[in-house]
């Protein structure tokens, strides 16, 4: 019951546009090289009141409550108080349990901001206190990978695939890294067709990027224009060739 109440607060917190989280992270993703004994993440309270923060990792199930998923990492501290305008360094420590050695592994870091209880002066008034949860990706990068992660977006193979009455771009990732695209479009002599949203392609996996409105494949050579998200969370532009259309 406690978890469902917490989840409801999180949903409500996202629904109210005027509300803002006070606890913020200094990164949008976390890279854990296997050679490291630990990695750290700075968490700051930019609000005017103290807050309580609870942190945990999961394997992709956003509905899993804290501590319900077994992960090969230790987080310290798992629960802490953040004074107003102060910060805390979170330590993520790999417990050395076996993980795939030939591809990256993906986990998710959750940071739940729990607002303080009302003081005696406020206890008589009707108030809404919301908990905010932030989730970021954690990429565990094995030490045996010899390829350069910066080259991964350019190695993704693109083909045009017939889907129903229209077409989509199929991205095939042959690399051991997760590749996240912020935007993807097909540039052809007849015009440009853009996918409405970005997506992440897992190692050795594929993802479809729909192209709404494209009913006829380009007559000439097409080129893919994209932006990919690097380890620092910044967007990097790139281009790639389009392979023959798949029927």
C-alpha positions as CSV (number, residue, x, y, z in Angstrom):
1,X,0.0,0.0,0.0
2,X,2.9,2.3,0.9
3,X,4.4,1.9,-2.6
4,X,1.1,2.6,-4.4
5,X,0.6,5.8,-2.4
6,X,4.2,6.8,-3.3
7,X,3.6,6.0,-7.0
8,X,0.5,8.1,-7.0
9,X,2.4,11.0,-5.6
10,X,5.0,10.7,-8.3
11,X,2.4,10.6,-11.0
12,X,0.6,13.6,-9.5
13,X,3.9,15.5,-9.2
14,X,4.5,15.1,-13.0
15,X,1.0,16.0,-13.8
16,X,1.1,19.4,-12.2
17,X,3.2,21.6,-14.4
18,X,3.5,24.4,-11.8
19,X,5.3,22.1,-9.4
20,X,9.0,21.6,-9.6
21,X,11.4,19.1,-8.0
22,X,13.9,20.6,-5.6
23,X,16.3,17.6,-5.8
24,X,18.3,17.6,-9.0
25,X,21.0,15.4,-10.5
26,X,24.2,16.8,-12.0
27,X,24.1,14.3,-14.9
28,X,21.5,12.8,-17.2
29,X,23.2,9.4,-17.4
30,X,25.9,7.5,-15.5
31,X,28.7,5.5,-17.1
32,X,30.3,2.8,-15.0
33,X,33.6,1.5,-16.5
34,X,34.3,-1.9,-15.0
35,X,37.9,-0.9,-14.1
36,X,36.5,1.7,-11.6
37,X,36.1,0.8,-8.0
38,X,33.2,3.1,-7.8
39,X,31.5,6.1,-9.6
40,X,29.9,9.1,-7.9
41,X,27.0,11.3,-8.8
42,X,26.3,14.7,-7.2
43,X,22.8,15.3,-6.1
44,X,21.7,18.9,-5.1
45,X,18.8,20.4,-3.3
46,X,18.1,23.7,-5.1
47,X,15.0,24.4,-3.1
48,X,14.4,26.5,0.0
49,X,13.5,23.7,2.3
50,X,15.2,20.5,3.4
51,X,14.2,17.3,1.6
52,X,14.7,13.6,2.0
53,X,16.1,11.6,-0.9
54,X,15.8,7.8,-1.4
55,X,17.9,6.1,-4.2
56,X,17.8,2.7,-5.7
57,X,18.6,0.8,-9.0
58,X,16.4,-1.3,-11.2
59,X,16.7,-3.2,-14.4
60,X,14.1,-1.3,-16.4
61,X,10.9,-1.9,-14.5
62,X,9.7,1.6,-13.5
63,X,7.0,0.2,-11.3
64,X,9.3,-1.9,-9.2
65,X,9.5,-0.5,-5.6
66,X,12.8,0.4,-4.0
67,X,14.8,-2.7,-3.1
68,X,12.6,-5.1,-5.1
69,X,15.2,-5.7,-7.9
70,X,18.4,-7.5,-7.3
71,X,21.3,-5.6,-8.9
72,X,25.1,-6.1,-8.6
73,X,25.7,-2.7,-7.1
74,X,25.7,-1.0,-3.7
75,X,24.5,2.6,-3.3
76,X,25.6,4.7,-0.4
77,X,23.9,6.4,1.2
78,X,20.6,4.9,0.1
79,X,18.6,7.4,2.1
80,X,19.7,10.8,3.1
81,X,18.5,14.3,4.1
82,X,19.5,17.2,1.9
83,X,19.5,20.7,3.5
84,X,18.3,23.6,1.4
85,X,20.9,24.7,-1.2
86,X,23.2,21.8,-0.2
87,X,24.4,18.7,-2.1
88,X,25.4,15.1,-1.5
89,X,27.7,12.8,-3.4
90,X,26.1,9.4,-4.1
91,X,28.6,6.5,-4.4
92,X,27.8,3.6,-6.8
93,X,29.9,0.5,-6.1
94,X,30.1,-2.6,-8.3
95,X,29.8,-5.7,-6.2
96,X,31.8,-7.7,-8.8
97,X,29.0,-10.1,-9.6
98,X,29.2,-11.5,-13.1
99,X,27.8,-9.3,-15.9
100,X,28.2,-9.8,-19.7
101,X,31.7,-9.2,-20.8
102,X,31.1,-8.5,-24.5
103,X,28.3,-5.8,-24.3
104,X,27.2,-3.0,-22.1
105,X,24.6,-3.7,-19.4
106,X,21.8,-1.2,-18.7
107,X,20.4,-0.3,-15.3
108,X,18.3,2.6,-14.1
109,X,19.0,4.9,-11.1
110,X,16.0,6.2,-9.3
111,X,16.1,9.3,-7.0
112,X,12.9,9.9,-5.1
113,X,12.5,13.3,-3.4
114,X,10.3,13.1,-0.3
115,X,9.1,16.5,0.9
116,X,9.3,17.3,4.6
117,X,6.2,17.0,6.9
118,X,4.2,20.2,7.6
119,X,5.3,22.0,10.7
120,X,2.9,23.0,13.4
121,X,2.1,26.4,11.9
122,X,1.1,24.7,8.6
123,X,-0.6,21.6,10.0
124,X,-4.1,23.2,10.1
125,X,-4.1,24.3,6.5
126,X,-5.0,22.2,3.5
127,X,-1.8,21.3,1.7
128,X,-0.6,19.1,-1.2
129,X,2.9,17.7,-0.8
130,X,4.3,15.8,-3.7
131,X,7.1,13.3,-4.1
132,X,9.2,13.6,-7.3
133,X,11.1,10.7,-8.8
134,X,13.9,11.1,-11.3
135,X,15.2,8.1,-13.3
136,X,18.5,8.1,-15.3
137,X,20.3,5.4,-17.2
138,X,23.3,3.6,-15.8
139,X,25.6,2.0,-18.4
140,X,28.0,-0.7,-17.1
141,X,30.9,-0.8,-19.6
142,X,33.0,-4.0,-19.5
143,X,36.8,-3.5,-19.6
144,X,37.2,-5.9,-22.5
145,X,35.4,-3.8,-25.1
146,X,38.0,-2.7,-27.7
147,X,35.7,-0.6,-29.9
148,X,35.4,3.2,-29.4
149,X,32.0,4.2,-28.0
150,X,32.2,7.5,-30.0
151,X,32.1,5.5,-33.3
152,X,29.0,3.5,-32.3
153,X,26.4,5.8,-33.8
154,X,28.1,5.9,-37.2
155,X,28.2,2.1,-37.3
156,X,24.5,1.7,-37.0
157,X,23.0,0.3,-40.2
158,X,19.8,1.8,-41.6
159,X,17.3,0.4,-44.0
160,X,13.8,1.4,-45.1
161,X,11.1,-1.1,-44.2
162,X,7.5,-1.4,-45.5
163,X,5.1,-1.2,-42.5
164,X,1.4,-1.4,-43.4
165,X,0.7,1.4,-45.9
166,X,3.8,3.4,-45.0
167,X,7.5,3.0,-44.2
168,X,9.8,3.1,-41.2
169,X,13.5,3.3,-40.8
170,X,15.1,0.2,-39.2
171,X,18.2,0.8,-37.2
172,X,20.5,-2.2,-36.6
173,X,23.2,-1.8,-34.0
174,X,26.1,-4.2,-34.5
175,X,28.2,-2.6,-31.7
176,X,28.4,-3.6,-28.0
177,X,27.2,-0.2,-26.9
178,X,23.7,1.3,-26.3
179,X,23.1,4.0,-28.9
180,X,20.5,6.6,-28.2
181,X,19.1,8.8,-31.0
182,X,17.5,12.1,-30.2
183,X,16.2,12.7,-33.7
184,X,16.2,10.7,-37.0
185,X,15.2,11.8,-40.5
186,X,15.5,10.6,-44.1
187,X,16.8,13.0,-46.6
188,X,16.0,12.2,-50.2
189,X,15.8,14.1,-53.5
190,X,12.0,14.2,-53.2
191,X,12.1,15.7,-49.7
192,X,12.6,15.0,-46.1
193,X,10.7,12.6,-43.8
194,X,11.4,12.7,-40.0
195,X,10.6,10.3,-37.3
196,X,8.5,11.9,-34.5
197,X,10.6,10.6,-31.6
198,X,14.0,9.3,-30.7
199,X,14.8,5.9,-29.2
200,X,17.6,3.8,-27.9
201,X,19.0,0.8,-29.8
202,X,20.4,-1.9,-27.5
203,X,23.7,-3.7,-28.4
204,X,23.1,-6.2,-31.3
205,X,19.5,-5.0,-31.4
206,X,17.2,-3.2,-33.8
207,X,14.6,-0.4,-33.4
208,X,12.0,0.9,-35.9
209,X,11.6,4.7,-36.4
210,X,8.2,5.3,-38.1
211,X,8.1,7.9,-40.9
212,X,4.5,9.3,-40.9
213,X,3.4,10.4,-44.3
214,X,6.0,8.6,-46.3
215,X,4.0,6.4,-48.7
216,X,6.6,6.0,-51.5
217,X,10.2,5.1,-51.1
218,X,12.8,7.6,-52.4
219,X,13.6,7.1,-56.1
220,X,17.2,8.2,-55.6
221,X,19.9,7.6,-53.0
222,X,18.7,8.5,-49.5
223,X,20.7,9.7,-46.6
224,X,20.0,9.4,-42.8
225,X,20.5,12.5,-40.7
226,X,20.5,12.0,-36.9
227,X,21.5,13.3,-33.6
228,X,22.9,10.8,-31.0
229,X,23.3,11.3,-27.3
230,X,26.9,10.9,-26.0
231,X,28.2,9.9,-22.5
232,X,27.8,13.5,-21.3
233,X,24.2,13.8,-22.4
234,X,25.0,16.1,-25.3
235,X,23.6,15.7,-28.8
236,X,26.0,15.0,-31.6
237,X,25.0,15.3,-35.3
238,X,25.7,12.5,-37.8
239,X,24.8,11.1,-41.1
240,X,24.6,7.6,-42.6
241,X,23.8,5.8,-45.8
242,X,20.5,4.2,-46.4
243,X,20.6,0.5,-47.3
244,X,18.1,-1.0,-49.9
245,X,14.4,-1.0,-49.0
246,X,13.3,-4.2,-47.1
247,X,10.0,-5.6,-48.3
